[in-house]
Amino acid sequence: MSLGPVMLDLDGPELSPEERELLGHPAVGGVILFSRNFVEPAQIAALTSAIHAVREPHLLIGVDQEGGRVQRFREGFTRLPPVGRIGALFRDHPARGLRAAERLGWLMAAELRAVGVDFSFAPVLDLDRGISHVIGDRAFGDSQTAVTELATAWMRGVHAAGMAAVGKHFPGHGGVAADSHAELPRDERPLEALRHADLIPFERLIGHGLEAIMPAHVVYPRIDPQPAGFSSFWLRTLLRRELDFQGIIFSDDLTMQGAAGVGDHRARADLALSAGCDMILVCNDRAAALETIDGRGPHEDPTICLRLLRMHGRQALDNTALHQDPRREEALHSLAELDRYALPSLDLEDPTSHGKQNETD
């Protein structure tokens, strides 16, 4: 059976019989894990093993493990800093900043691969323009050069650990103040302004082998009336044709308010897929997920099927080998170096790229 186009979430730390049946539906292709699914490393390894055992090829398993405010697995995992700290180090000491980015990318990916997670929805390729609080220190910096160089180094580390990378939020979320979890942001800039700044990190990382991209629930009305994740211009014309992107396009969570103007959940799914998304996320709303998969089948396009299979994690260190690997000590050294670049707390809630957390998190 081919993987389907829908990525779902789970209720808790164990796979229930009902969820096991749900994951066997032909329209399902992956699972996104949240904090409510995590207790400790051995438990999450057992959960990912149970998910992978449901069917062949294995369902994809993803998680938001950026660091800083967005890190779903904490107890028993290295507490990662927001990548904005790496950007601050880079401004003072470029070589050390690049080294820290690569080492911490490796550490994040190696820890996730050790427990069976295929990939993290990262890196953030947005520019921190001081406008978007939901982005803020989740971005490597405020310049396309810094974001490009640091994200490329971070991706090298991720690849070395056997993991694919997912760049977000295309074509750039940093130019709007509104939070797409709660409303639909509007970016009034023309296309040329985005070409000369926000689009550059995406274009450069595509050239370095970026495997997947997630578009923003942001509308750019001077370019297209639809939000980027529902726009065939952004996904098919610009991303696929002009930038020659050959990887996977994940939608952002279709239950977010930034997607609500498109229609009901079924309409959102249909439009996102027709616009060019390969896999759509439906999170924290089981009724919406059931509505989305009803009557839908697996991907039949062999190109999309191959793209999805490439998102599976590759070689993984077990926990003992991970703790003995000298790269871990190098990463912890860079982590300690970043302590003095701690940024002032903005007292922000933990944002998620895939919908609000429910009360069990």
ABEGO torsion letter per residue (X at the ends): XBBBABBBBBABABBBAAAAAAAABAABABBBBBAAABABAAAAAAAAAAAAAABOBBBBBBBBBAEEABBABABGBBBBBBAAAAAAAAAABAAAAAAAAAAAAAAAAAAAAAAGBABBBOBBABBBAGABAAAEAABAEABAAAAAAAAAAAAAAAAAAGBBBBBOBOAEAAABABBAAABBBBBABBAAAAAABAAAAAAAAAAAGBABBBBBBBBBAAABABBAAABAAAAAAAAAAAAGBABBBBBBBAABAAAAAAEBAAAAAAAAAAAGBABBBBBGBAAAAAAAABGBBBBABAAAAAAAAAABBBBBBBAAAAAABAAAAAAAAAAAAAAAABBBBAGBBBBBAAEBBBAAX
